[in-house]
Amino acid sequence: MKSPRRAVALAAVALTGVGLLAGCSAGGGDDGGKTKLTVVSLIPGTEQAAFDAFDARVAAFEKLNPDIDVEGVEYEWTAPTFAAQLAGGTLPDVFRIPLTDAKTLIAQGQLANITEQVEALPYFDKFNPSVFAAVQDADGQIYGVPREAYGMGLEYNRALFEEAGLDPDSPPTTWDEVREAAKTISEKTGQAGYMQMTQNGTGGWQLTAATAARGGSMEEIDGDTTTVTADNEATKEALQFLKELRWTDNSMGSNFLFDWGTINQAFAAGQIGMYTGGSDLFTSLVRENNLDADDYGLTAIPLGDSPDAAVMGGGTLNVVNVKADDAVKDAAVKWIEFYDLSKLLDEDAAIADAKVLADADQAVGTPALPIFDQATLDQSREWIKDYINVPQDQVAYFAEGNEGRTIVGEPPVHSQELYAALDPVVQAVLTDQNADIDALLAKVNTDVQALIDADQ
């Protein structure tokens, strides 16, 4: 077992024009009769207990696979270096990407084809088709394995709710109720009642989620033609909502430059009452940001009145370095199966994984969407019920509120560039009371459409 850890900072940036990976993969190859495999571990700065839990899983894998030598690499997918790491060939053999980036990377030849290895999995036909489609090209070839899937939810701080005199067991169910709760929290506690991510692509990401919740879409697909529609009415409504919270209610504090990492930090520190984010955030909030679990609440994201209103989902994919040879690809899929998939499909593996996490005080039972089918996810939760430590009564509102709702994916074409182009729009609305929303969105349409048209 290789316990020393190496740090890699990765980024969500535009990938257009990035060349194929150069040189050898970060750690693959034969090492004294063993296949050496480098894999992502945890975010740099994560508490030691989490690394101990990871190392225990590595030891168990190596015991089952004595011909594979695993080395963990610290990994965080944040803004500005992913393209450089990708082009430079310094990523590990197994790394993770957002579901939305797969199509671009596949088209550019930057991910290893692992069709043979994945199709050999005995449960290959159980994958959720709507999630699995993200890792396939037009010919059905496979370039990744889904790791987790989530839906957007409304995260809220139960302690701030109580301090403001609000009932944390009756979270908002409409955007009007979110606005009223935000105003109350701000007035009663002095903290930001509601906040929005705004930079490093996260502002556009969450604005897109807010658009879907109101029945709109940032892109329209007609056959092979993609049209950017950022100036749709649902997006304007979402921006107007932010404008009213910021300028009419003064319930968003004074800092308007947050990304995924910094908004999590502020929320865990009790500085933000509510924000939208993935349903899987509890793990990171507790593990990396030391959130008091008793303060965490998660409910369903409110939907608008449109019949097209939907919950935007997303996910994380395991992918393999394009320079990996067959031995490394074989080892990579064995690791992915062991570390991320077996716990969803095998009772013994599920219990072993949950026990290791629980013994290390790591989160077990975070809300998720199924990467196989709902029955499989429900069964895996039943297996580990004795180890679940995520306060289920504090997150039950998410599942209850999403019953019968439509789940939609993120914009599939140049999604990261779209999100980056929308960031300044969100920032402008929060920092300039006279921001011209129509003109800002028209510019997004023009700029991102040019990128899409260049590919067609």
Helices and strands as residue ranges (DSSP letters): E 2-10, E 29-31, E 34-40, H 48-64, E 68-77, H 82-88, E 94-98, G 99-101, H 102-107, H 115-119, G 124-126, H 129-132, G 133-135, E 145-157, H 158-163, H 175-189, H 202-213, E 219-222, E 225-228, H 233-243, I 244-248, H 260-268, E 274-278, H 281-287, G 293-295, E 296-300, E 311-320, H 326-336, I 337-341, H 342-345, H 347-359, H 374-383, H 392-401, E 407-408, H 415-431, H 437-455
